[in-house]
């Protein structure tokens, strides 16, 4: 298997991961704003998210002089599969939180909870379109989007967001346990899981949970979404390519984070939890978030983003070299 050993290599992995993990939620949000059912989008996303893990496992997991390789460890049944159940509830939950409280707020809260515990452009085109931030714009957006939020309490979105943040906070610690076995669950002589094998199990667990939840949501939707079916999903090609792209970005983003964690340590690799830097950029550019806000809001936003930038620098500076 390929092993990232240098501090520079770890930082490159984390920077790419930061961009990928901050971009895929914007794509998912864009599709929901255009009226595509989140169940359909998430099922598409899930397919390519697993594909990314398979690609990483059979390439980086099989090249290089590091041992053990992915295929060597694949038959090794490990308790980490069960550990992923809780963390992976976060991603389907986020899909609904983005609709209620916005992309940037959701990502800031979920990422901040993680760090503490661990250590719309198309609506603007055309002269007759409503201006961003106006009442007409909001009504037009509400009529188009899949999840209707008018008349619903913001507390619903915040509750969903905080629950997603708690699930998300288990992500890195569980992966650390899977690869380093601090609880000594492995028998003597059984090697620790490589980062690629653990990531593959992680992605398979994500795939299974997402398929079960979202097929269930097709027939038993939440938040007054229209009822759908597997047949309707299979014939819905609107935005499918974007959903596939979101899955690839998330899959490769997670994989690069874990690869960077080999050399820098998983605490330092959590620098990618500054992904709200990227998500907020997309939220402002694509969805008009914070448009026409008060001066105080802009000052607070600038302060928040500045703190994230400092946090990224400190965490990356704390990364070390891999020791034999």
C-alpha positions in Angstrom: 0.0 0.0 0.0 1.0 3.6 -0.5 2.0 5.4 2.7 2.0 9.2 3.0 5.1 9.8 5.1 6.0 13.5 4.8 4.4 16.6 6.3 4.2 18.2 2.9 2.4 15.2 1.5 -0.1 15.3 4.4 -0.8 19.0 3.9 -1.4 18.5 0.2 -3.9 15.7 1.0 -5.7 17.9 3.6 -5.9 20.9 1.3 -7.5 18.8 -1.5 -9.8 17.2 1.0 -10.8 20.5 2.4 -11.9 21.7 -1.0 -13.7 18.5 -2.0 -15.5 18.2 1.4 -16.6 21.8 1.2 -17.9 21.6 -2.3 -20.1 18.5 -2.4 -22.7 19.9 0.0 -23.1 22.9 -2.3 -23.9 20.6 -5.2 -26.5 18.7 -3.1 -28.1 21.9 -2.0 -28.2 23.3 -5.5 -30.2 20.2 -6.7 -32.6 20.5 -3.8 -33.2 24.2 -4.6 -33.9 23.2 -8.2 -36.7 20.9 -7.0 -35.0 17.4 -7.1 -36.1 15.1 -4.3 -33.3 14.7 -1.8 -33.9 10.9 -1.7 -33.2 10.7 -5.4 -30.1 12.9 -5.1 -28.7 11.0 -2.1 -29.2 7.6 -3.8 -27.1 8.8 -6.8 -24.5 10.3 -4.5 -24.2 7.0 -2.6 -23.2 5.1 -5.7 -20.2 7.2 -6.6 -19.2 7.7 -3.0 -18.6 4.0 -2.8 -17.0 4.0 -6.2 -14.4 6.5 -5.0 -13.6 4.2 -2.0 -13.2 1.2 -4.4 -10.9 3.2 -6.7 -8.7 4.4 -3.8 -8.6 0.9 -2.3 -7.5 -0.9 -5.5 -4.9 1.8 -6.4 -3.3 3.4 -3.4 -4.1 0.4 -1.3 -2.2 -1.9 -3.6 0.8 0.1 -4.7 4.0 1.0 -2.8 6.1 -0.9 -0.3 3.9 -0.5 2.7 2.3 -3.5 4.3 -0.3 -4.9 4.5 -2.0 -4.3 1.2 -5.7 -3.9 0.8 -6.5 -7.3 -0.8 -4.5 -9.0 1.9 -6.6 -7.5 4.6 -10.0 -7.6 2.9 -11.1 -10.9 4.4 -10.3 -9.6 7.9 -13.6 -9.2 9.6 -13.3 -6.2 12.1 -15.6 -4.7 14.6 -15.1 -1.3 13.0 -18.0 -2.0 10.7 -20.4 -1.6 13.6 -18.7 1.6 14.7 -19.6 3.4 11.5 -23.3 3.1 12.0 -23.7 6.2 14.2 -21.3 8.5 12.3 -22.9 7.8 8.9 -26.4 8.9 9.9 -24.9 12.5 9.7 -24.8 12.7 5.9 -28.5 11.9 5.1 -29.5 14.2 8.0 -27.5 17.1 6.6 -29.6 17.0 3.4 -32.6 18.2 5.3 -30.7 20.6 7.5 -29.3 22.5 4.5 -32.9 23.4 3.5 -33.9 24.8 6.9 -30.9 26.8 8.0 -28.7 27.1 4.9 -25.5 25.6 3.7 -23.0 27.7 5.7 -24.8 27.5 9.0 -25.1 23.7 8.9 -21.5 23.2 8.0 -20.2 25.6 10.6 -22.2 24.0 13.4 -21.5 20.3 12.5 -17.8 21.0 11.9 -17.5 23.0 15.1 -19.1 20.2 17.1 -16.7 17.8 15.5 -13.6 19.9 16.4 -14.7 20.4 20.0 -15.3 16.7 20.6 -12.4 15.4 18.7 -9.6 17.7 19.9 -28.7 30.5 -6.1 -27.2 31.6 -9.1 -29.7 30.3 -11.7 -32.5 32.3 -10.1 -30.7 35.6 -10.8 -30.6 35.2 -14.6 -33.1 37.2 -16.7 -34.3 40.7 -16.2 -37.7 39.6 -15.0 -36.4 37.4 -12.2 -36.8 38.6 -8.6 -33.8 40.2 -7.0 -31.8 38.0 -4.6 -33.0 38.6 -1.0 -36.3 40.1 -1.9 -39.7 38.7 -0.9 -40.3 37.7 -4.6 -37.0 35.8 -4.7 -37.9 33.9 -1.6 -41.3 33.0 -2.8 -39.9 31.9 -6.2 -37.3 29.8 -4.4 -39.9 28.2 -2.2 -42.0 27.2 -5.1 -39.1 25.5 -6.9 -37.3 23.8 -4.1 -38.1 20.2 -3.0 -38.2 20.8 0.8 -40.8 23.5 1.6 -39.6 25.5 4.6 -42.1 28.5 4.8 -44.1 28.4 8.0 -41.8 25.9 9.6 -39.7 26.8 12.6 -35.9 27.3 12.2 -35.6 25.2 15.4 -36.4 22.1 13.3 -33.3 22.8 11.1 -31.1 23.6 14.1 -32.2 20.4 15.9 -31.4 18.4 12.8 -28.1 20.2 12.5 -27.0 19.6 16.1 -27.9 15.9 15.8 -25.9 15.7 12.6 -23.0 17.4 14.3 -23.0 14.8 17.1 -23.0 11.9 14.6 -20.2 13.7 12.6 -18.1 14.1 15.7 -17.8 10.3 16.0 -16.3 10.0 12.5 -12.6 10.6 13.1 -12.4 8.9 16.5 -14.0 5.8 15.1 -11.6 5.7 12.2 -8.7 6.2 14.6 -9.9 3.2 16.7 -10.3 1.1 13.6 -6.7 1.7 12.4 -4.9 1.9 15.7 -7.0 -0.4 17.9 -6.6 1.6 21.2 -9.2 -0.6 22.8 -7.1 -3.8 22.1 -10.0 -5.7 20.4 -7.7 -7.5 18.0 -6.2 -10.9 18.9 -2.4 -11.1 19.2 -0.7 -11.3 15.8 -3.6 -9.8 13.9 -2.3 -6.6 12.1 -4.2 -3.3 12.5 -6.3 -2.3 9.6 -4.6 -0.2 7.0 -6.2 3.2 6.2 -7.4 1.8 2.9 -9.1 -1.3 4.3 -10.7 0.8 7.1 -11.9 3.4 4.5 -13.4 0.7 2.4 -15.3 -0.8 5.3 -16.4 2.7 6.2 -17.7 3.4 2.7 -19.5 0.1 2.5 -21.2 0.9 5.8 -22.2 4.3 4.5 -23.6 2.7 1.3 -25.7 0.2 3.1 -27.2 2.7 5.6 -27.8 5.3 2.9 -29.6 2.8 0.6 -31.8 1.5 3.4 -32.7 5.0 4.7 -33.4 6.6 1.4 -35.4 3.8 -0.1 -37.5 3.9 3.0 -37.8 7.7 2.6 -39.0 7.2 -1.0 -42.2 5.4 0.3 -42.4 7.1 3.7 -41.1 10.7 3.1 -40.4 13.1 5.9 -41.1 16.9 6.2 -44.1 16.7 3.8 -42.0 15.7 0.8 -44.0 14.0 -2.0 -44.0 10.2 -2.0 -41.8 8.6 -4.6 -40.8 5.1 -5.7 -37.8 3.1 -7.0 -39.2 3.3 -10.5 -39.6 7.1 -10.2 -36.0 7.4 -9.0 -34.6 5.3 -11.8 -36.3 7.5 -14.4 -35.3 10.8 -12.8 -32.2 11.9 -14.7 -32.6 15.6 -13.8 -29.3 16.6 -12.1 -28.1 13.0 -11.8 -24.7 13.9 -13.2 -24.3 16.6 -10.5 -25.3 14.1 -7.8 -22.7 11.6 -9.1 -20.1 14.3 -9.0 -21.0 15.2 -5.3 -20.5 11.5 -4.4 -17.1 11.4 -6.0 -16.0 14.6 -4.3 -17.1 13.4 -0.9 -15.5 10.0 -1.4 -12.1 11.3 -2.5 -12.3 14.0 0.1 -12.7 11.5 2.9 -10.1 9.2 1.5 -7.5 12.1 1.2 -8.3 13.1 4.8 -7.5 9.6 6.1 -4.4 9.4 3.9 -3.2 12.7 5.3 -3.9 11.3 8.8 -1.3 8.5 8.2 1.5 11.0 8.4 0.0 14.0 10.3 -2.1 12.2 12.8 -5.9 12.2 12.7 -6.2 15.2 15.0 -4.2 17.3 12.6 -6.1 15.9 9.7 -9.2 17.3 11.2 -8.1 20.6 9.8 -10.5 19.7 7.0 -13.3 20.4 9.4 -12.6 24.0 8.3 -14.7 23.0 5.2 -17.2 25.8 6.1 -14.6 28.1 4.5 -15.4 26.5 1.2 -19.1 25.9 1.9 -19.7 29.5 2.9 -18.0 30.7 -0.3 -20.4 28.5 -2.4 -23.3 29.6 -0.2 -22.7 33.2 -1.0 -21.8 32.7 -4.7 -24.6 30.3 -5.6 -27.4 30.8 -3.1 -27.2 34.5 -2.1 -26.6 33.7 1.5 -25.9 36.8 3.7 -27.1 39.0 0.8 -28.4 42.3 2.2 -27.4 41.4 5.7 -26.5 44.0 8.3 -23.0 45.3 8.8 -22.8 43.5 12.2 -23.5 40.2 10.3 -20.7 40.8 7.9 -18.3 41.6 10.7 -19.3 38.4 12.5 -19.0 36.4 9.3 -15.5 37.8 8.6 -14.4 37.0 12.1 -15.7 33.5 11.9 -13.9 32.8 8.6 -10.7 34.4 9.9 -10.8 32.1 12.9 -11.3 29.0 10.6 -8.3 30.1 8.6 -6.1 30.4 11.7 -7.4 27.0 12.9 -6.4 25.4 9.6 -2.9 26.9 9.8 -2.4 25.8 13.4 -3.6 22.3 12.8 -1.6 21.8 9.7 1.5 23.2 11.4 1.0 20.7 14.2 1.2 17.8 11.7 4.4 15.7 12.0 6.3 13.2 10.0 5.5 9.5 10.1 7.7 7.5 12.3 8.7 3.9 11.6 
